[in-house]
């Protein structure tokens, strides 16, 4: 277990080699409204991409979310509106 509470993601090859390693803080993952466990869903700073229009389209098309799931999540840059 990681004492810093990071989740380790990577690509495991058939020979057991781990590459493309990335760590994401558990706390950052829990801030995501859906606690998504896909490293590409998180920005380098740890914020999730639920507020990104392109990520939302992907989530709806590939992961079976709906527009209504994002009802209380403003798009990035629209928070002050």
Secondary structure as GFF3:
##gff-version 3
##sequence-region A 1 81
A	DSSP	beta_strand	6	12	.	.	.	ID=ss1
A	DSSP	beta_strand	18	25	.	.	.	ID=ss2
A	DSSP	alpha_helix	26	31	.	.	.	ID=ss3
A	DSSP	three_ten_helix	39	41	.	.	.	ID=ss4
A	DSSP	alpha_helix	53	63	.	.	.	ID=ss5
A	DSSP	three_ten_helix	67	70	.	.	.	ID=ss6
###
